[in-house]
Amino acid sequence: MLCAVALLALASCRPTFQREVSSAVLAHEGPAEGTFAGKKSDLAPNEWLLPGTRIATGPEGRLDLMLLPGILVELAGETEIEITRLRFARDGDETIRPMRAREASLRLVRGTLFVAVGQSQMRSRIFIQTPAGDLTAFDLRTFKIEVDGERARAMTVRGKINFKPAGGGAPVNMSAGYFAEFPSSDPAPQAAAESAFATQAEVRQILRVEKRLFRLQKDFGFGFAPWRE
């Protein structure tokens, strides 16, 4: 798949440019396959993926992606996603004003996704569509979301995330250290610290993945990390 930068669009009376871009494969273990425009290919590090690409990993697979600089995801085990949108929005006067926003949208069909969103001068957002509802997160968030059939489970370890259940349920806000399942008769977030040992171990796992993702991004050429070395 080829690296591409396309769709430079002008909108509103104050010039705002919206630029569609491509994401990068940082690393992988085991089989990982991408499908774009009906064509399948095995994925490898430093490969670029366009919006519209569907990605699947095998039962023992792991794939690390930089959707946009500072918006990183890891597919773990038997997981399938579709990258639906990657966007930079920049003020029209590019010489003196910084980028205003970067946004990544994807659909989690099944499996487990780890997400780490860094900090920058622009506003960052990731939007994840699942059969059970939609998750939104902004800067300085690190979380995990799993989909099994029509059910979803989300846990955040850094920053607050928002989950809007399918079917018109009230949005649920989760703070760091909490998790929730959807659909549920009681979707109120539960504290990981008050849950079983396995749930507390899950928090440590998410933080380890966060560190790996930001170090891979640093090797790729971007250096933000939300912890002290």
C-alpha positions as CSV (number, residue, x, y, z in Angstrom):
1,M,0.0,0.0,0.0
2,L,1.3,3.4,-0.9
3,C,1.8,6.5,1.3
4,A,-0.6,9.1,0.3
5,V,-1.6,12.6,1.2
6,A,-4.8,13.8,-0.5
7,L,-8.0,15.8,-0.3
8,L,-6.9,19.4,0.4
9,A,-10.2,21.1,1.0
10,L,-11.1,24.7,1.7
11,A,-14.1,25.5,4.0
12,S,-15.7,28.4,5.8
13,C,-15.1,32.1,5.5
14,R,-11.9,31.9,7.6
15,P,-9.7,29.6,5.6
16,T,-9.4,26.1,7.1
17,F,-7.6,23.3,5.4
18,Q,-8.5,19.7,6.0
19,R,-6.0,17.1,5.0
20,E,-6.6,13.4,4.7
21,V,-3.4,11.4,5.5
22,S,-2.3,7.9,5.9
23,S,-1.2,5.9,9.0
24,A,2.0,3.9,9.6
25,V,2.8,0.4,10.7
26,L,5.3,0.7,13.6
27,A,5.8,-3.0,14.5
28,H,4.1,-6.4,14.4
29,E,4.4,-10.0,15.6
30,G,2.6,-12.8,13.9
31,P,0.3,-12.6,10.9
32,A,-1.3,-9.2,10.1
33,E,-3.3,-8.6,6.9
34,G,-4.6,-5.4,5.3
35,T,-7.4,-5.1,2.8
36,F,-7.8,-1.9,0.7
37,A,-10.0,-1.6,-2.4
38,G,-10.6,-5.3,-2.4
39,K,-6.9,-6.1,-2.5
40,K,-5.2,-8.0,0.4
41,S,-1.6,-7.8,1.5
42,D,0.5,-8.9,4.5
43,L,1.5,-5.9,6.6
44,A,5.1,-5.0,7.5
45,P,6.8,-2.2,9.6
46,N,7.1,1.2,7.9
47,E,4.1,0.4,5.6
48,W,1.5,3.2,5.1
49,L,-2.2,2.6,5.3
50,L,-5.0,4.7,3.8
51,P,-8.4,5.4,5.3
52,G,-10.7,2.6,4.2
53,T,-8.1,-0.1,5.0
54,R,-9.4,-3.1,6.9
55,I,-6.8,-4.7,9.2
56,A,-6.9,-8.2,10.8
57,T,-4.5,-9.9,13.1
58,G,-4.3,-13.6,13.9
59,P,-4.8,-15.3,17.3
60,E,-1.2,-14.9,18.3
61,G,-0.7,-11.6,16.4
62,R,0.1,-8.1,17.5
63,L,0.2,-5.0,15.3
64,D,1.3,-1.5,16.4
65,L,0.1,1.5,14.4
66,M,0.6,5.3,14.4
67,L,-2.8,6.4,13.1
68,L,-1.5,10.0,13.3
69,P,1.5,11.4,15.2
70,G,0.5,11.0,18.9
71,I,-2.5,8.8,18.2
72,L,-1.3,5.2,18.6
73,V,-3.1,1.8,18.7
74,E,-2.2,-1.8,19.2
75,L,-4.3,-4.7,17.9
76,A,-3.8,-7.7,20.1
77,G,-4.7,-11.3,19.3
78,E,-7.5,-12.0,16.9
79,T,-8.6,-8.4,16.2
80,E,-10.2,-6.6,13.2
81,I,-10.5,-2.9,12.6
82,E,-11.3,-0.6,9.7
83,I,-9.6,2.8,9.5
84,T,-12.5,5.1,8.5
85,R,-10.9,8.6,8.8
86,L,-7.6,10.3,9.5
87,R,-7.6,14.1,9.4
88,F,-5.4,17.1,10.0
89,A,-7.2,20.5,10.2
90,R,-5.0,23.6,9.8
91,D,-5.8,27.3,9.8
92,G,-5.4,28.7,6.3
93,D,-2.4,30.9,7.4
94,E,0.0,28.0,7.8
95,T,3.1,30.3,8.3
96,I,2.0,31.7,11.7
97,R,-0.8,29.5,13.1
98,P,-0.3,25.9,14.2
99,M,-2.5,22.9,13.2
100,R,-5.8,23.2,15.1
101,A,-6.8,19.5,15.3
102,R,-5.9,16.0,14.4
103,E,-8.6,13.3,14.4
104,A,-8.6,9.5,13.8
105,S,-11.8,7.4,13.4
106,L,-12.0,3.7,13.2
107,R,-14.4,0.8,13.5
108,L,-13.5,-2.1,15.9
109,V,-15.2,-5.1,14.5
110,R,-13.9,-7.7,17.0
111,G,-11.0,-8.3,19.4
112,T,-8.8,-6.1,21.6
113,L,-7.5,-2.6,20.9
114,F,-5.1,-0.6,23.1
115,V,-5.0,3.1,22.5
116,A,-2.6,5.9,23.6
117,V,-3.2,9.5,22.7
118,G,-0.4,11.9,23.4
119,Q,-0.1,15.6,24.0
120,S,0.6,18.3,21.4
121,Q,-0.1,21.9,20.4
122,M,-3.1,20.8,18.5
123,R,-6.3,19.1,19.8
124,S,-6.3,15.4,19.3
125,R,-9.3,13.1,19.2
126,I,-10.0,9.4,18.5
127,F,-13.4,8.1,17.7
128,I,-14.0,4.3,17.8
129,Q,-17.3,2.7,16.6
130,T,-18.3,-0.6,18.0
131,P,-21.5,-2.8,17.8
132,A,-22.3,-1.7,21.4
133,G,-21.7,2.0,20.9
134,D,-19.2,4.7,20.2
135,L,-16.1,5.7,22.2
136,T,-14.5,9.1,22.1
137,A,-11.2,10.2,23.7
138,F,-9.0,13.3,23.5
139,D,-5.4,14.2,24.5
140,L,-3.5,12.4,27.1
141,R,-5.7,9.3,27.2
142,T,-4.6,5.7,27.5
143,F,-7.2,2.9,27.4
144,K,-8.2,-0.5,26.2
145,I,-11.4,-1.6,24.5
146,E,-12.6,-5.1,23.6
147,V,-15.4,-6.3,21.4
148,D,-16.9,-9.7,21.5
149,G,-20.0,-10.0,19.3
150,E,-22.4,-7.3,20.3
151,R,-20.7,-6.6,23.6
152,A,-17.9,-4.1,24.4
153,R,-15.8,-3.5,27.5
154,A,-13.6,-0.4,28.0
155,M,-11.0,0.4,30.7
156,T,-9.1,3.7,30.9
157,V,-5.8,4.1,32.9
158,R,-5.0,7.7,31.9
159,G,-7.6,10.5,31.4
160,K,-11.3,10.3,30.9
161,I,-13.1,8.6,28.0
162,N,-16.7,8.8,26.9
163,F,-18.8,5.9,25.7
164,K,-22.2,6.5,24.0
165,P,-24.2,3.2,24.0
166,A,-26.0,2.1,20.9
167,G,-29.7,2.4,20.9
168,G,-29.9,5.9,22.5
169,G,-28.6,5.1,26.0
170,A,-27.1,7.9,28.2
171,P,-23.4,8.6,27.6
172,V,-21.1,7.1,30.2
173,N,-17.9,9.0,31.3
174,M,-15.1,6.9,32.7
175,S,-12.2,8.3,34.7
176,A,-8.7,6.8,34.9
177,G,-8.7,3.5,36.8
178,Y,-12.3,2.6,35.9
179,F,-13.9,0.1,33.5
180,A,-17.4,-0.6,32.2
181,E,-19.2,-3.1,30.0
182,F,-21.9,-2.5,27.3
183,P,-24.7,-3.3,27.0
184,S,-25.4,-3.7,30.7
185,S,-28.3,-3.2,33.1
186,D,-25.9,-1.1,35.2
187,P,-23.3,0.5,33.0
188,A,-21.9,2.6,35.8
189,P,-18.0,2.4,35.7
190,Q,-16.3,0.1,38.3
191,A,-13.0,0.9,40.0
192,A,-10.2,-1.5,39.0
193,A,-8.6,-1.0,42.4
194,E,-11.7,-2.6,44.0
195,S,-11.9,-5.4,41.5
196,A,-10.2,-8.8,41.2
197,F,-6.4,-9.2,40.9
198,A,-6.8,-10.0,37.2
199,T,-8.4,-6.6,36.6
200,Q,-5.6,-4.8,38.5
201,A,-3.0,-6.7,36.4
202,E,-4.9,-5.5,33.3
203,V,-4.1,-1.9,34.3
204,R,-0.4,-2.7,34.4
205,Q,-0.6,-4.4,31.1
206,I,-2.2,-1.3,29.5
207,L,0.5,0.9,30.9
208,R,3.2,-1.5,29.5
209,V,1.6,-1.3,26.0
210,E,1.4,2.5,26.3
211,K,5.1,2.7,26.9
212,R,5.9,0.4,24.0
213,L,3.7,2.4,21.7
214,F,5.4,5.7,22.5
215,R,8.8,4.2,22.3
216,L,8.0,2.8,18.9
217,Q,6.8,6.2,17.8
218,K,10.0,7.8,19.1
219,D,12.0,5.3,17.0
220,F,9.9,6.3,14.1
221,G,10.7,10.0,14.6
222,F,8.4,11.5,17.2
223,G,9.4,11.8,20.8
224,F,6.5,12.4,23.2
225,A,6.1,10.2,26.2
226,P,3.7,10.7,29.2
227,W,6.0,9.3,31.8
228,R,9.4,10.2,33.2
229,E,12.4,8.2,32.1
